[in-house]
Amino acid sequence: MTGVDERISDLFWKSLESVVDPKEITHVIAQHMEPDHSGTLKSVLKRSDARSNWN
């Protein structure tokens, strides 16, 4: 899974939570760090059990 632009984070979370409990997420792959794919990355890491592998 990947994140989305922060401007549509409410839609992102509504859609995601309709299919999975965020606590069940163990891995997050960022395709690139531009905001269209990483805007919600920080909130995904906070709401899930995934952990960051970078500083």
PyRosetta script that sets phi, psi and omega in degrees:
from pyrosetta import init, pose_from_sequence

init()
pose = pose_from_sequence("MTGVDERISDLFWKSLESVVDPKEITHVIAQHMEPDHSGTLKSVLKRSDARSNWN")
pose.set_psi(1, 158.2)
pose.set_omega(1, 179.1)
pose.set_phi(2, -134.6)
pose.set_psi(2, 165.2)
pose.set_omega(2, 178.5)
pose.set_phi(3, -86.3)
pose.set_psi(3, -174.5)
pose.set_omega(3, 179.5)
pose.set_phi(4, -138.6)
pose.set_psi(4, 174.7)
pose.set_omega(4, 175.0)
pose.set_phi(5, -58.5)
pose.set_psi(5, 134.2)
pose.set_omega(5, -178.1)
pose.set_phi(6, -56.9)
pose.set_psi(6, -27.0)
pose.set_omega(6, -178.0)
pose.set_phi(7, -64.4)
pose.set_psi(7, -19.5)
pose.set_omega(7, 177.5)
pose.set_phi(8, -119.0)
pose.set_psi(8, 28.1)
pose.set_omega(8, -176.7)
pose.set_phi(9, -64.0)
pose.set_psi(9, -33.0)
pose.set_omega(9, 177.9)
pose.set_phi(10, -61.7)
pose.set_psi(10, -44.4)
pose.set_omega(10, 177.8)
pose.set_phi(11, -65.2)
pose.set_psi(11, -40.9)
pose.set_omega(11, 177.6)
pose.set_phi(12, -56.5)
pose.set_psi(12, -50.9)
pose.set_omega(12, -177.6)
pose.set_phi(13, -67.7)
pose.set_psi(13, -39.1)
pose.set_omega(13, 178.1)
pose.set_phi(14, -61.1)
pose.set_psi(14, -45.2)
pose.set_omega(14, 179.9)
pose.set_phi(15, -66.4)
pose.set_psi(15, -47.0)
pose.set_omega(15, -178.7)
pose.set_phi(16, -62.3)
pose.set_psi(16, -48.1)
pose.set_omega(16, -177.2)
pose.set_phi(17, -68.5)
pose.set_psi(17, -14.2)
pose.set_omega(17, 176.0)
pose.set_phi(18, -75.8)
pose.set_psi(18, -15.0)
pose.set_omega(18, -178.9)
pose.set_phi(19, -120.6)
pose.set_psi(19, -18.4)
pose.set_omega(19, -178.2)
pose.set_phi(20, -154.8)
pose.set_psi(20, 145.9)
pose.set_omega(20, 171.5)
pose.set_phi(21, -76.7)
pose.set_psi(21, 123.7)
pose.set_omega(21, -178.1)
pose.set_phi(22, -52.5)
pose.set_psi(22, -28.6)
pose.set_omega(22, 179.0)
pose.set_phi(23, -67.0)
pose.set_psi(23, -15.4)
pose.set_omega(23, 177.8)
pose.set_phi(24, -83.9)
pose.set_psi(24, -9.3)
pose.set_omega(24, -179.6)
pose.set_phi(25, -77.3)
pose.set_psi(25, 122.4)
pose.set_omega(25, -179.1)
pose.set_phi(26, -112.4)
pose.set_psi(26, -18.0)
pose.set_omega(26, -179.1)
pose.set_phi(27, -136.3)
pose.set_psi(27, 140.3)
pose.set_omega(27, 174.8)
pose.set_phi(28, -131.5)
pose.set_psi(28, 127.7)
pose.set_omega(28, 178.6)
pose.set_phi(29, -113.3)
pose.set_psi(29, 120.9)
pose.set_omega(29, 177.2)
pose.set_phi(30, -93.8)
pose.set_psi(30, 120.3)
pose.set_omega(30, -179.2)
pose.set_phi(31, -68.5)
pose.set_psi(31, -37.0)
pose.set_omega(31, 174.3)
pose.set_phi(32, -166.0)
pose.set_psi(32, 164.7)
pose.set_omega(32, -171.6)
pose.set_phi(33, -94.4)
pose.set_psi(33, 16.1)
pose.set_omega(33, 174.1)
pose.set_phi(34, -72.4)
pose.set_psi(34, 148.5)
pose.set_omega(34, -173.3)
pose.set_phi(35, -56.9)
pose.set_psi(35, -23.6)
pose.set_omega(35, -179.7)
pose.set_phi(36, -69.8)
pose.set_psi(36, -17.1)
pose.set_omega(36, 177.6)
pose.set_phi(37, -120.5)
pose.set_psi(37, -9.8)
pose.set_omega(37, -175.1)
pose.set_phi(38, -125.9)
pose.set_psi(38, 4.5)
pose.set_omega(38, -175.8)
pose.set_phi(39, -59.1)
pose.set_psi(39, -32.7)
pose.set_omega(39, -179.9)
pose.set_phi(40, -103.5)
pose.set_psi(40, 9.4)
pose.set_omega(40, -175.9)
pose.set_phi(41, -56.2)
pose.set_psi(41, -45.0)
pose.set_omega(41, -179.1)
pose.set_phi(42, -61.6)
pose.set_psi(42, -42.3)
pose.set_omega(42, -179.5)
pose.set_phi(43, -72.3)
pose.set_psi(43, -31.2)
pose.set_omega(43, 175.6)
pose.set_phi(44, -63.6)
pose.set_psi(44, -45.4)
pose.set_omega(44, 179.8)
pose.set_phi(45, -64.1)
pose.set_psi(45, -36.1)
pose.set_omega(45, 179.3)
pose.set_phi(46, -69.3)
pose.set_psi(46, -38.3)
pose.set_omega(46, -175.0)
pose.set_phi(47, -87.8)
pose.set_psi(47, -11.5)
pose.set_omega(47, -175.7)
pose.set_phi(48, -111.8)
pose.set_psi(48, 179.8)
pose.set_omega(48, 174.0)
pose.set_phi(49, -94.4)
pose.set_psi(49, 4.8)
pose.set_omega(49, 178.3)
pose.set_phi(50, -69.5)
pose.set_psi(50, 150.1)
pose.set_omega(50, -179.8)
pose.set_phi(51, -124.1)
pose.set_psi(51, 149.4)
pose.set_omega(51, 178.8)
pose.set_phi(52, -77.8)
pose.set_psi(52, 142.7)
pose.set_omega(52, 176.5)
pose.set_phi(53, -110.0)
pose.set_psi(53, 16.1)
pose.set_omega(53, 177.8)
pose.set_phi(54, -132.2)
pose.set_psi(54, 163.2)
pose.set_omega(54, -178.5)
pose.set_phi(55, -90.9)
pose.dump_pdb("model.pdb")
